Amino acid sequence: MSNFPAFPVRIENNSKEDMKGFNGETINPGTFLQYYGVSQRDFFAAKAMAAIISTVPHLSLVDPQDVAVEAYSYADAMLTERAK
């Protein structure tokens, strides 16, 4: 599993020595790495999932797969509405 940041980030190496990126990649002097982060769909689904599970008295009462499906359903609705 990658450990990318949640939002787009550009790391520029303005030094004279190599530096490391978030995942250990080498960034040579005078260059940069661009991390694009998660998609809007994933971001909206994560927000929806947090809201859904916040209403459950105990997490053992819900199936994580069902919550994920429902969260992406909300994310898809959000994207559809945004496109109008």
Protein Blocks (a to p, Z undefined) as FASTA:
>chain_A
ZZbdfbdcddddfbfbdcddfkopacdehiacddebjafklmmmmmmmmmmmmmpmblkl
pcfklmmmmmmmmmmmmmmmmmZZ
